[in-house]
């Protein structure tokens, strides 16, 4: 088996390089390469994994050359330097390390809050200049002040914890923060307008998305408490910087401390030069401990995925634990092939896909199985679909995707997956299982019992259960020189509807398929490929 190859195109800890090597992965460490997008694009096609920090910009043009790339690992939280939709479209997993620098970033936000409350940088500058302007720097205490936290996830909750230790009152705006979680971390959950009205200090800890861009807009800043101080150690673009400068100039906002900016590197910015503004060059994660942590984490995560299929901290695909990966693998194959079977039988527009998990498989992490099923169903219509982009594409096209779990399947099966494709003409469904040999099998088609393995070339025939069909069908294949590998039959009742599911050694020709259709008992014949 060929060793996976990983390219590291940004400065990463030597310990991360060693992790890749120790895990048996070939690693190419080129820490300056990320600054040269043309050179990166020229060589990216040779690698299975790409490990980056913030210097490498993974654009659609670079991804277009990434013929074998399976995973991009970002050592850090923000992945705004990776084109997520383009990576997803190509089936590339994008991972980050959301927890490795959480404490460091939270501590920097607290440090910035202290600095702006006591005007420490400017006081230091004038004191070292020999001015001794003691009366000029009248600060404010943090004790008993209200801190408004916008985004109370991992980092925001750490900031809240530190602020509570400083005897501050903490209020938080976060649509995803449950009331129970708010109580457990000691914060009051509020709406944004309430936070703006009440907070003495506001700190931001949300990702940069279409919904959060300029969350502190000109209108929002106008609703803040007079004398508020604003800290942003999250992402540039969360605050309207020009509007904030005007609010600082008018005195409505007493101060601001920013570590991130709408354009970086920030060589010019509306906030620069204001006496009540503190700026640092994106230092939130810049500690020895944090850089080491995120580098080690991204190396471990990428290695796990490339070697075992385990997925951790992916931003565009559900997580799969190292323990679950080998258990899921045969069921992923089953779900994809069942979906493919139904997709190849469906010609009318698809309205919905329902996947039912029964028995032990229902206890597993079924989201990857659902992604595999949707991939199989839609691949006959969309050649570039994959497990990473399948569900988002289905949602975009208005196709509903439903998951149902049941405790036990019927009969003596431990696990069963049933997929139903709701098309405009009719619903189609099939069920399958994985037996002890680990091979996916189809066990039901159109409520007719079946027991068949999948093969690269197959024939599906729906026919009347009447004498003469098998002999005529076998003769046609024999006369055409087509060898039958397996032959599986099922029927709903004697003389009723029957299904023939046959594996053959080669693709059936159009001419032979036409002759099969001419058999009197045949209702439908379909050539399948898996």
C-alpha positions as a printed NumPy array, in Angstrom:
array([[  0.   ,   0.   ,   0.   ],
       [  1.366,   3.42 ,  -0.985],
       [  2.08 ,   5.739,   1.923],
       [ -0.119,   8.856,   2.117],
       [  1.75 ,  12.077,   1.365],
       [  1.224,  15.305,   3.306],
       [  2.465,  18.771,   2.393],
       [  3.039,  21.32 ,   5.168],
       [  3.058,  24.72 ,   3.449],
       [  3.232,  26.989,   6.528],
       [  5.449,  27.204,   9.617],
       [  4.448,  24.342,  11.906],
       [  6.117,  22.84 ,  14.957],
       [  8.804,  20.218,  14.182],
       [  6.883,  17.974,  16.593],
       [  3.995,  17.916,  14.1  ],
       [  6.326,  16.825,  11.317],
       [  7.564,  14.02 ,  13.541],
       [  4.016,  12.857,  14.287],
       [  3.353,  12.361,  10.583],
       [  6.601,  10.421,  10.192],
       [  5.966,   8.286,  13.275],
       [  2.526,   7.369,  11.908],
       [  4.04 ,   6.178,   8.63 ],
       [  3.033,   9.177,   6.515],
       [  5.416,  10.734,   4.031],
       [  5.688,  14.447,   4.851],
       [  7.087,  17.335,   2.824],
       [  7.833,  20.337,   5.055],
       [  7.996,  23.585,   3.037],
       [  7.093,  26.334,   5.556],
       [  7.561,  29.22 ,   3.106],
       [  5.526,  27.707,   0.284],
       [  2.172,  29.078,   1.418],
       [  3.173,  32.596,   0.428],
       [  3.644,  31.509,  -3.199],
       [  0.206,  30.497,  -4.472],
       [  1.465,  29.66 ,  -7.956],
       [  4.09 ,  27.255,  -6.67 ],
       [  1.581,  25.714,  -4.257],
       [ -0.866,  25.202,  -7.112],
       [  1.856,  23.599,  -9.213],
       [  2.709,  20.851,  -6.721],
       [ -0.513,  20.275,  -4.742],
       [ -1.574,  17.485,  -7.095],
       [  1.051,  15.167,  -5.612],
       [ -0.373,  15.128,  -2.07 ],
       [ -3.15 ,  13.435,  -0.11 ],
       [ -3.105,  15.992,   2.731],
       [ -2.302,  19.679,   3.173],
       [ -1.426,  21.108,   6.599],
       [ -1.571,  24.901,   6.882],
       [ -1.8  ,  27.861,   9.213],
       [ -2.929,  31.277,   7.997],
       [ -0.364,  32.145,   5.306],
       [ -1.563,  29.559,   2.786],
       [ -4.657,  30.652,   0.863],
       [ -6.413,  27.555,  -0.474],
       [ -8.352,  28.974,  -3.408],
       [-10.494,  27.256,  -6.067],
       [ -7.576,  27.638,  -8.483],
       [ -5.306,  25.679,  -6.155],
       [ -7.989,  23.087,  -5.453],
       [ -8.521,  22.591,  -9.182],
       [ -5.042,  21.015,  -9.285],
       [ -5.568,  18.931,  -6.131],
       [ -6.294,  15.682,  -7.946],
       [ -5.659,  13.354,  -4.981],
       [ -6.116,  15.697,  -2.016],
       [ -8.342,  14.169,   0.656],
       [ -7.895,  16.45 ,   3.663],
       [ -6.856,  19.998,   4.555],
       [ -5.838,  20.572,   8.158],
       [ -5.79 ,  24.109,   9.552],
       [ -3.679,  24.462,  12.694],
       [ -5.954,  26.955,  14.412],
       [ -9.612,  27.893,  14.558],
       [-10.299,  30.119,  11.574],
       [-10.631,  28.495,   8.157],
       [-11.435,  31.665,   6.222],
       [ -8.223,  31.134,   4.201],
       [ -9.752,  27.937,   2.757],
       [-12.528,  28.03 ,   0.165],
       [-14.852,  25.627,   1.99 ],
       [-17.486,  25.301,  -0.795],
       [-14.797,  24.517,  -3.374],
       [-13.155,  21.949,  -1.097],
       [-16.521,  20.407,  -0.262],
       [-17.436,  20.147,  -3.934],
       [-14.276,  18.101,  -4.51 ],
       [-14.932,  15.849,  -1.528],
       [-12.035,  17.219,   0.508],
       [-12.415,  17.158,   4.284],
       [-11.462,  20.466,   5.925],
       [-10.406,  20.211,   9.577],
       [ -9.459,  22.816,  12.135],
       [ -8.252,  22.661,  15.735],
       [-10.864,  24.666,  17.635],
       [ -9.618,  23.924,  21.126],
       [ -5.822,  24.089,  20.916],
       [ -5.6  ,  27.868,  21.251],
       [ -8.831,  28.569,  23.124],
       [ -7.232,  29.488,  26.452],
       [ -4.56 ,  31.597,  24.775],
       [ -7.098,  33.59 ,  22.761],
       [ -9.368,  34.038,  25.783],
       [ -6.442,  35.26 ,  27.885],
       [ -5.526,  37.763,  25.179],
       [ -9.074,  39.145,  25.199],
       [ -8.905,  39.559,  28.992],
       [ -5.477,  41.208,  28.679],
       [ -6.843,  43.628,  26.08 ],
       [ -9.777,  44.439,  28.354],
       [ -7.401,  45.322,  31.208],
       [ -5.205,  47.327,  28.863],
       [ -8.062,  49.456,  27.493],
       [ -9.601,  49.915,  30.95 ],
       [ -6.347,  51.355,  32.336],
       [ -4.843,  52.805,  29.109],
       [ -1.697,  50.826,  29.756],
       [  0.028,  51.065,  26.312],
       [ -0.239,  54.854,  26.074],
       [  0.722,  55.304,  29.745],
       [  3.788,  53.144,  29.136],
       [  4.772,  55.158,  26.062],
       [  4.545,  58.546,  27.752],
       [  6.228,  57.371,  30.945],
       [  9.207,  55.986,  29.052],
       [  9.354,  59.296,  27.202],
       [  9.906,  60.999,  30.592],
       [  6.538,  62.822,  30.697],
       [  5.082,  61.353,  33.937],
       [  1.474,  62.235,  33.029],
       [ -0.118,  60.601,  36.06 ],
       [ -3.263,  62.754,  36.086],
       [ -3.952,  62.1  ,  32.387],
       [ -4.687,  58.381,  32.75 ],
       [ -7.855,  57.937,  34.759],
       [ -9.009,  54.378,  34.194],
       [-12.036,  52.328,  35.219],
       [-12.344,  49.229,  37.383],
       [-13.578,  45.93 ,  35.961],
       [-15.174,  44.819,  39.219],
       [-18.989,  45.066,  39.104],
       [-18.967,  46.141,  35.445],
       [-21.131,  44.297,  32.913],
       [-19.311,  42.347,  30.238],
       [-21.319,  41.535,  27.118],
       [-20.054,  38.418,  25.346],
       [-21.146,  38.041,  21.723],
       [-20.67 ,  34.349,  20.995],
       [-20.469,  32.151,  24.084],
       [-18.971,  29.012,  22.596],
       [-15.634,  27.512,  23.555],
       [-13.545,  30.711,  23.746],
       [-16.424,  32.961,  24.788],
       [-17.249,  30.71 ,  27.737],
       [-13.611,  30.77 ,  28.896],
       [-13.639,  34.572,  28.737],
       [-16.888,  34.565,  30.715],
       [-15.332,  32.304,  33.354],
       [-12.309,  34.59 ,  33.74 ],
       [-14.54 ,  37.668,  33.898],
       [-16.692,  36.11 ,  36.617],
       [-13.48 ,  35.545,  38.565],
       [-12.886,  39.286,  38.289],
       [-16.329,  39.847,  39.863],
       [-17.864,  41.154,  36.64 ],
       [-21.493,  40.624,  35.66 ],
       [-21.535,  38.6  ,  32.411],
       [-24.355,  38.677,  29.858],
       [-24.171,  36.719,  26.61 ],
       [-25.795,  36.844,  23.196],
       [-25.564,  33.52 ,  21.38 ],
       [-28.521,  31.906,  19.554],
       [-26.944,  28.478,  20.109],
       [-26.455,  28.885,  23.855],
       [-29.057,  26.818,  25.696],
       [-30.631,  28.206,  28.882],
       [-29.221,  25.233,  30.805],
       [-25.701,  25.882,  29.522],
       [-25.998,  29.58 ,  30.372],
       [-26.903,  28.712,  33.953],
       [-24.095,  26.174,  34.25 ],
       [-21.401,  28.673,  33.202],
       [-22.884,  31.5  ,  35.242],
       [-23.961,  33.919,  32.521],
       [-27.273,  35.578,  31.703],
       [-28.499,  34.82 ,  28.187],
       [-29.88 ,  37.959,  26.49 ],
       [-30.827,  39.237,  23.056],
       [-28.364,  41.405,  21.158],
       [-30.236,  44.685,  21.702],
       [-30.332,  44.04 ,  25.45 ],
       [-26.599,  43.354,  25.473],
       [-25.843,  46.537,  23.541],
       [-27.937,  48.595,  25.96 ],
       [-26.462,  47.151,  29.167],
       [-22.8  ,  46.246,  28.555],
       [-19.894,  48.345,  29.848],
       [-17.474,  46.163,  27.887],
       [-18.286,  44.103,  24.783],
       [-16.08 ,  41.24 ,  23.593],
       [-16.665,  39.283,  20.387],
       [-16.093,  35.538,  20.001],
       [-17.959,  34.395,  16.877],
       [-16.735,  33.124,  13.501],
       [-16.899,  35.374,  10.459],
       [-19.994,  34.375,   8.459],
       [-22.633,  36.121,   6.371],
       [-24.778,  36.309,   9.519],
       [-22.055,  37.747,  11.787],
       [-20.435,  40.193,   9.368],
       [-20.701,  43.67 ,  10.922],
       [-22.68 ,  42.311,  13.867],
       [-21.568,  45.584,  15.452],
       [-22.797,  47.757,  12.611],
       [-23.259,  51.51 ,  12.649],
       [-26.84 ,  50.988,  13.834],
       [-25.774,  48.507,  16.531],
       [-23.013,  50.799,  17.802],
       [-25.557,  53.619,  18.131],
       [-27.561,  51.414,  20.525],
       [-24.624,  50.756,  22.844],
       [-24.246,  52.302,  26.285],
       [-22.343,  55.613,  26.231],
       [-18.776,  54.967,  27.38 ],
       [-18.713,  51.32 ,  26.257],
       [-15.372,  49.676,  25.48 ],
       [-15.139,  47.075,  22.694],
       [-12.697,  44.17 ,  22.362],
       [-12.33 ,  42.05 ,  19.223],
       [ -9.924,  39.12 ,  19.309],
       [-12.09 ,  36.922,  17.057],
       [-12.241,  37.899,  13.399],
       [-11.897,  41.07 ,  11.341],
       [-15.143,  42.248,   9.783],
       [-17.318,  41.612,  12.827],
       [-17.293,  45.348,  13.546],
       [-17.843,  48.224,  11.124],
       [-14.423,  49.791,  11.668],
       [-15.245,  53.16 ,  10.061],
       [-18.42 ,  53.494,  12.138],
       [-16.482,  52.553,  15.269],
       [-13.872,  55.223,  14.547],
       [-16.625,  57.816,  14.295],
       [-18.144,  56.596,  17.582],
       [-14.699,  56.867,  19.209],
       [-14.205,  60.37 ,  17.818],
       [-17.573,  61.472,  19.188],
       [-16.828,  59.97 ,  22.597],
       [-19.806,  57.618,  22.526],
       [-17.391,  54.664,  22.606],
       [-14.717,  55.167,  25.264],
       [-12.163,  52.748,  23.876],
       [-11.463,  49.765,  21.665],
       [ -8.897,  46.98 ,  21.685],
       [ -8.522,  45.028,  18.425],
       [ -6.327,  42.068,  17.582],
       [ -7.998,  41.369,  14.209],
       [ -8.903,  43.56 ,  11.261],
       [-11.052,  43.441,   8.139],
       [ -7.908,  43.392,   5.985],
       [ -4.745,  41.665,   7.145],
       [ -1.852,  42.302,   7.281],
       [ -3.289,  45.608,   8.467],
       [ -0.904,  48.317,   7.311],
       [ -3.666,  50.927,   7.39 ],
       [ -7.006,  50.953,   9.188],
       [ -9.604,  53.525,  10.296],
       [ -8.861,  52.664,  13.936],
       [ -5.142,  53.359,  13.717],
       [ -3.892,  56.495,  15.424],
       [ -6.817,  57.005,  17.795],
       [ -5.558,  57.632,  21.364],
       [ -8.188,  55.335,  22.887],
       [ -7.514,  52.356,  20.622],
       [ -5.12 ,  49.466,  21.253],
       [ -4.093,  47.306,  18.301],
       [ -2.099,  44.093,  18.184],
       [ -1.113,  42.09 ,  15.05 ],
       [ -3.397,  39.045,  15.388],
       [ -1.666,  37.698,  18.48 ],
       [ -4.639,  35.819,  19.936],
       [ -3.068,  32.404,  19.367],
       [  0.531,  33.559,  19.564],
       [  1.876,  31.68 ,  22.551],
       [  4.371,  28.857,  22.565],
       [  1.86 ,  26.536,  24.187],
       [ -0.927,  27.289,  21.718],
       [  1.219,  26.909,  18.598],
       [  2.536,  23.598,  19.833],
       [ -0.955,  22.371,  20.746],
       [ -2.624,  23.184,  17.425],
       [  0.282,  21.778,  15.41 ],
       [  0.187,  18.478,  17.279],
       [ -3.608,  18.301,  17.043],
       [ -3.756,  18.893,  13.309],
       [ -1.056,  16.291,  12.666],
       [ -2.889,  13.698,  14.761],
       [ -6.268,  14.474,  13.165],
       [ -4.952,  14.326,   9.599],
       [ -3.037,  11.119,  10.291],
       [ -6.124,   9.479,  11.79 ],
       [ -8.18 ,  10.344,   8.73 ],
       [ -5.615,   9.287,   6.139],
       [ -4.845,   5.997,   7.901],
       [ -8.17 ,   4.906,   9.414],
       [-10.916,   7.198,   8.109],
       [-11.509,   8.789,  11.522],
       [-12.733,  12.385,  11.199],
       [-12.283,  14.94 ,  14.   ],
       [-13.157,  18.656,  13.98 ],
       [-14.159,  18.705,  10.321],
       [-16.018,  21.872,   9.333],
       [-17.733,  20.264,   6.316],
       [-18.484,  16.682,   7.408],
       [-19.713,  14.872,  10.521],
       [-17.103,  13.48 ,  12.896],
       [-16.222,   9.769,  12.859],
       [-14.297,   8.418,  15.831],
       [-11.35 ,   6.087,  15.407],
       [-13.404,   3.442,  17.212],
       [-16.421,   3.864,  14.913],
       [-14.509,   4.09 ,  11.613],
       [-13.952,   0.33 ,  11.08 ],
       [-17.521,  -0.438,  12.215],
       [-18.972,   2.135,   9.842],
       [-16.934,   1.232,   6.762],
       [-19.035,  -1.77 ,   5.576],
       [-22.289,   0.088,   6.312],
       [-21.048,   3.126,   4.364],
       [-20.508,   0.793,   1.402],
       [-23.978,  -0.708,   1.894],
       [-25.707,   2.681,   2.1  ],
       [-23.911,   3.984,  -0.981],
       [-24.722,   0.889,  -3.068],
       [-28.341,   0.727,  -1.965],
       [-28.67 ,   4.392,  -2.846],
       [-26.934,   3.832,  -6.167],
       [-29.272,   0.943,  -6.968],
       [-32.335,   3.115,  -6.411],
       [-30.815,   6.126,  -8.149],
       [-30.131,   4.066, -11.268],
       [-33.749,   2.905, -11.321],
       [-35.157,   6.439, -10.943],
       [-35.737,   8.673, -13.929],
       [-38.338,  11.116, -12.576],
       [-37.305,  14.128, -10.456],
       [-36.551,  13.191,  -6.85 ],
       [-38.472,  14.899,  -4.046],
       [-37.1  ,  13.132,  -0.987],
       [-34.786,  10.434,   0.352],
       [-35.592,   8.56 ,   3.554],
       [-33.039,   6.301,   5.228],
       [-34.247,   3.941,   7.955],
       [-31.711,   2.372,  10.312],
       [-32.776,  -0.709,  12.21 ],
       [-30.976,  -2.756,  14.872],
       [-27.334,  -2.324,  15.861],
       [-26.542,   0.023,  12.98 ],
       [-28.993,   2.528,  14.512],
       [-26.678,   2.828,  17.51 ],
       [-23.785,   3.984,  15.324],
       [-23.053,   7.501,  14.084],
       [-25.376,   7.334,  11.065],
       [-24.675,  10.761,   9.558],
       [-21.835,   9.435,   7.349],
       [-24.14 ,   6.603,   6.263],
       [-26.818,   9.122,   5.295],
       [-24.225,  11.075,   3.31 ],
       [-23.212,   7.853,   1.538],
       [-26.84 ,   6.968,   0.748],
       [-27.593,  10.4  ,  -0.703],
       [-24.367,  10.22 ,  -2.727],
       [-25.445,   6.913,  -4.239],
       [-28.948,   8.094,  -5.078],
       [-27.84 ,  11.331,  -6.76 ],
       [-24.691,  10.141,  -8.542],
       [-26.55 ,   9.019, -11.697],
       [-27.672,  12.641, -12.092],
       [-24.631,  14.486, -10.693],
       [-21.269,  12.985, -11.593],
       [-19.267,  15.263,  -9.277],
       [-21.237,  14.445,  -6.111],
       [-19.434,  12.924,  -3.136],
       [-20.02 ,  12.109,   0.521],
       [-18.83 ,  15.538,   1.638],
       [-21.106,  17.619,  -0.581],
       [-24.073,  15.245,  -1.06 ],
       [-26.419,  16.419,   1.7  ],
       [-25.778,  20.158,   1.071],
       [-26.456,  19.615,  -2.642],
       [-29.672,  17.738,  -1.851],
       [-30.785,  20.58 ,   0.422],
       [-29.96 ,  23.168,  -2.252],
       [-32.086,  21.273,  -4.757],
       [-35.043,  21.06 ,  -2.383],
       [-34.688,  17.305,  -1.826],
       [-35.644,  16.412,   1.736],
       [-33.355,  13.966,   3.524],
       [-34.852,  12.124,   6.51 ],
       [-33.294,   9.696,   8.975],
       [-35.352,   7.192,  10.976],
       [-33.984,   4.869,  13.679],
       [-35.646,   1.71 ,  14.95 ],
       [-34.547,  -0.711,  17.649],
       [-34.662,  -4.005,  15.763],
       [-35.233,  -5.173,  12.184],
       [-37.569,  -7.953,  11.308],
       [-36.369, -11.546,  10.913],
       [-32.992, -12.694,  12.148],
       [-30.911,  -9.735,  10.986],
       [-28.85 ,  -7.748,  13.508],
       [-28.901,  -4.616,  11.353],
       [-30.784,  -3.378,   8.334],
       [-30.804,  -0.2  ,   6.263],
       [-33.875,   0.671,   4.19 ],
       [-33.729,   3.514,   1.665],
       [-36.833,   4.997,   0.059],
       [-36.536,   7.402,  -2.865],
       [-39.621,   9.553,  -3.269],
       [-39.788,  10.525,  -6.946],
       [-42.513,  12.387,  -8.802],
       [-43.709,   9.21 , -10.517],
       [-43.56 ,   6.734,  -7.586],
       [-41.592,   5.78 ,  -4.478],
       [-38.843,   3.152,  -4.772],
       [-37.262,   1.339,  -1.888],
       [-34.697,  -1.331,  -1.122],
       [-33.127,  -2.732,   2.029],
       [-29.803,  -4.301,   2.8  ],
       [-27.547,  -5.577,   5.54 ],
       [-23.953,  -6.49 ,   6.319],
       [-23.321, -10.059,   7.424],
       [-20.375, -11.515,   9.327],
       [-18.215, -11.554,   6.189],
       [-18.43 ,  -7.754,   6.049],
       [-19.929,  -7.715,   2.547],
       [-22.992,  -5.542,   1.807],
       [-26.043,  -7.509,   0.677],
       [-29.425,  -6.463,  -0.647],
       [-32.229,  -8.242,   1.213],
       [-35.389,  -6.585,  -0.058],
       [-36.55 ,  -4.837,  -3.248],
       [-40.109,  -3.511,  -3.604],
       [-41.138,  -5.51 ,  -0.49 ],
       [-39.878,  -8.713,  -2.175],
       [-37.32 , -10.698,  -0.18 ],
       [-33.921, -11.066,  -1.822],
       [-30.433, -12.181,  -0.844],
       [-27.798, -10.881,  -3.216],
       [-24.324,  -9.414,  -3.151],
       [-23.474,  -6.377,  -5.232],
       [-21.159,  -6.758,  -8.232],
       [-19.585,  -4.289, -10.684],
       [-21.992,  -5.303, -13.487],
       [-25.568,  -6.354, -12.746],
       [-28.981,  -6.71 , -14.31 ],
       [-32.253,  -5.856, -12.605],
       [-35.329,  -7.413, -14.156],
       [-38.911,  -7.073, -12.93 ],
       [-41.192,  -9.692, -14.42 ],
       [-44.364, -11.744, -14.053],
       [-43.758, -14.984, -12.18 ],
       [-44.699, -17.306, -15.024],
       [-43.016, -20.373, -16.527],
       [-40.577, -19.851, -19.371],
       [-38.954, -16.631, -18.23 ],
       [-35.799, -18.11 , -16.678],
       [-35.112, -20.379, -19.625],
       [-35.569, -17.623, -22.197],
       [-33.542, -15.124, -20.134],
       [-30.65 , -17.558, -19.577],
       [-30.572, -18.512, -23.231],
       [-30.32 , -14.88 , -24.345],
       [-27.34 , -14.256, -22.075],
       [-25.692, -17.53 , -23.108],
       [-26.156, -16.826, -26.819],
       [-24.577, -13.395, -26.299],
       [-21.578, -14.948, -24.547],
       [-22.369, -13.251, -21.221],
       [-21.295, -15.264, -18.197],
       [-23.579, -15.195, -15.153],
       [-21.747, -14.833, -11.826],
       [-24.733, -14.967,  -9.466],
       [-28.458, -15.366, -10.098],
       [-30.966, -14.249,  -7.438],
       [-34.74 , -14.456,  -7.644],
       [-37.579, -13.257,  -5.462],
       [-41.351, -12.995,  -5.741],
       [-44.235, -11.661,  -3.698],
       [-46.433, -14.742,  -4.311],
       [-46.716, -17.632,  -6.787],
       [-47.674, -16.227, -10.156],
       [-47.327, -12.654,  -8.91 ],
       [-44.628, -10.044,  -9.275],
       [-41.046, -11.292,  -9.409],
       [-37.579,  -9.747,  -9.424],
       [-34.42 , -11.139, -10.968],
       [-31.124,  -9.648,  -9.747],
       [-28.151, -10.994, -11.695],
       [-24.422, -10.367, -11.545],
       [-22.592, -10.726, -14.87 ],
       [-18.934, -10.602, -15.829],
       [-19.225,  -7.73 , -18.284],
       [-21.435,  -4.819, -19.229],
       [-24.653,  -5.797, -21.004],
       [-24.898,  -4.363, -24.529],
       [-27.787,  -2.192, -25.657],
       [-28.753,  -4.893, -28.175],
       [-28.951,  -7.606, -25.515],
       [-30.879,  -5.325, -23.17 ],
       [-33.42 ,  -4.727, -25.949],
       [-33.887,  -8.488, -26.452],
       [-34.446,  -8.971, -22.701],
       [-37.197,  -6.348, -22.841],
       [-38.894,  -8.391, -25.559],
       [-39.387, -11.416, -23.282],
       [-43.18 , -11.502, -22.713],
       [-42.989, -11.763, -18.943],
       [-40.592,  -8.799, -18.554],
       [-42.014,  -5.535, -17.221],
       [-38.724,  -3.722, -16.856],
       [-35.023,  -4.467, -17.338],
       [-32.252,  -2.217, -16.173],
       [-28.486,  -2.391, -16.576],
       [-26.677,  -1.45 , -13.341],
       [-23.096,  -0.621, -12.401],
       [-21.61 ,  -0.499,  -8.905]])
